[in-house]
């Protein structure tokens, strides 16, 4: 419990410390190239995310950084636990936004940072609004921003990868950007698989070769979901063997 309190104290104090920078970034002139702007806007958030992981005592090994293409990409990852986002945000150099449930928008400071990071809020209980969120994701990718999505839609807690839903792949098909599969393992050991707060873990992040638009443009969203899930599952099997 002491480790949990330590991490929580860091999270809150850093968020308060970040407020002046948050205000400055909201007023930032947007005449710079998209990638340069995103790097500026994500820098402090990345330090915050990395600081969280370091304070849990967790070690993170990232493999395949050279598999990330230039320009906007759609990262597609399995979803072990709540610490997937800070691990990916802190340890993947390319800036990205992500999809989050609408309830997070009520959180002070964090929701404002998420707006700056080009995150998209999804109301899963409203089909019409969910469709609009997918359209927003497509628009952000076409504007040059990268995104990460978790097609399982829920945490698997390290107990095997759930069936991928097709929404993420409809985004890719319409946006026409490279899809970068990610296999992440070990994040559930930080929180979800513990009964007494946070525990140090060893996390592996495998960034797999991109699936370029020319390779998937003739697939359906369902075929693409099956294919990318297979790539990620096979990586997990190889890691375990």
N, C-alpha and C positions, 0 to 999 in steps of 0.2 A: 504493500500500500504506500510505503514511503516513495518508491520509484514513481508510482502513479501521481502522487502529489507533486513530486519534483518536475515531472513532464508537464503536468497541468499548469503549474506556476510559470514555467518557461513559456508555454503557449500563450497564456493570458498576458504576461508582462511584455512579451515580444509584440503581440498584437497592439497593445497600448502604445508601445514605443514606435510602431509603424505608422501611426495615424498621420503625422506630418508628411511622411513620404507618400502615403495614400492620397492625401489632398493634392500634393504636387503632381502626382502621376495623372490624376483626373483632369488637371489643367494643362497637361503636356501637349505641346504642338504636335499634331499628327501628320506633319509633312515629310517625315522620315520614311524610308522603306519599311515595309511591314515586319520583316524579320528583325531589323534593328530595333524597332519599337517594342516588339515582343520581348526581346532580350532585356531591354531596359525595364520593362514592366514586370518581368518575372524574376529579376535578380533577387529582390528582397524576399519574395515568397519562397524561392528555392533555398535561401539560407535558413528561413524559418522551418521549412519541411525537413531539411537535413539536420537541423538542430534538434528537432523532435526525435528523429530516429537515433541520433547519437546518444541522447539522454535516456533512451530505453536500454542502452547497452548493446544494441543490435549491430551486427556487422553486415554489410551489403556488398556482394560481388556482382558486377555487371559485365556481361559477355555480349559481344556483337555490336558494340557502338558504331562500328563502321558499316553496319547494315542500314543505317538511317539515311535516306536520300536527302538531297537538298530540296528546299521548297516545302509546301504544306503536305502533311501525311496524316493518315488516320491510323493511330496505334490501336490495335485490338488485343486486349489482354484477358487472361483468366482472372477470376476475382476471389482471392482467398479470404481477405479480411479488411477491416477498416484502415489498416496501415498501408494498403496498396498505394493509395494516392500520395501520401507523404514520401514513400519510398521512390515512386516513379518521378514525382515532382522534384525531389531533392537530388536524384542520382542520374537522371537522363538530361543531357545538356540541352537538347532542342526544347524550346518553350512549347507548352501545349495547354489548352483548356480541357475541360472534361464535363460530362453530363452529371447532374446531381439532382436528387429529389427536391421538389419545390419547397419542402419544409425547411431546408437549409437557408432559404432566403430570409427567414425570420431572425437569423443569428446576426447580432451587431458586429460590425467591422469585417468579419469573415465574408459576409455576402457582398460587401463592397469590393473587397479584394477579388472575389470570384468574378465579378463583373469586369474588372480590369484585366483579369487573366483570360477573358473570352470563354468563360464557362457558360453552360446552357442549363437552365432549370427545367425539370420535367415534372409535370403533374400526371402521375400514372393513373389517377382515378378519373381523368377527363380525357377521353379519346381524342376529341378535337384539338385540345391544347397539346396533347402528346404529338400529334401530327405536325402542329406548328413548331414544336421544339425540334423535330427532325429537319424541318425546313430551315430553321435557324442554324443548325449544325452544317447543313449543306452550304448555306450562305457564308459562314465563317471560313470553311475550307476553301471555297472559291475566292474569298478575299485574301487568302494567303496564310491563314492561321492553321496550326495543327491542333488535333483533338485526340484524346484517348477515350475509348469506350470499353465497357465491360459487358459483352453480349449475354453473359449468364444472367444478368439482371439482379443477382443476389449473391451473397458471399457463400462460397462452398466450404469454407473453414478447413481447407486442405484435405477434404474427404473425397476427392475426385472431381473432375470438371463436369459441370452441368451442361445440358443442351444449350447451344448458342441460339439466341433469338435473331430474327432476320433484320430488325430495324437498322442496326449498325451497317449492314451490308447494302441496304437500300440507300443509305447516305453515301457510301463509297461509290456505288454505281452511278449515282447522279452527279456527284462532285468530280469523279474521274481522277482521284488522287491515289498515290501508292498506299497500299495497306501494309502496315508493318506489324506482324504478329509478335506478341510478347508472352513468354511463359515466366510467371513469377511464382516462387515457392518459398515458404517459410514465414510469411507475414502473419498467418493465423496463429503461429506459435508465440507471437508477441502479446496477443490479447485473447482472441476467441477461444483458444484451447487451454486457457488458464482460469482458475477459479479465484485466484487471489491477486488481482491487479495485473500489472505488466511484468513481462519476463524477457530478458535478453534472448535474442534468436539469431540464427544465421540465415540470411535471405539471399536467394539467388535470383537474378534478373537476366533472362536470356532474350536478347533482341534478335529475332530471326530474320532471314533474308526477306526483303519486301516483295509483295505481290503487286506487280505493276498493272496499270489500267489495261494495257494491251493484252495481258494474260487473263484478265477476269471479265472483260467487257461483254463477252458473249454468255456469261453465266447468269442464272437467276440468283436472286438474293438468297434463296434457300440452298442452292448448290454452293454458293460462295461461303455461306455459314458453315456448311458441312466440311468444305475443303479447309478453311482456316482453322476450324476446331481440330481437324485431324492433324494439321501441322503442329499445333500447340500441344495436343495430347501426346503425339509421338515424341516431342522434345521432352515432355515430362517422363515418359517411359524410359527414354535414353538416359536421363539424369538419374533415375532410380536404379538402373541396371549396373 
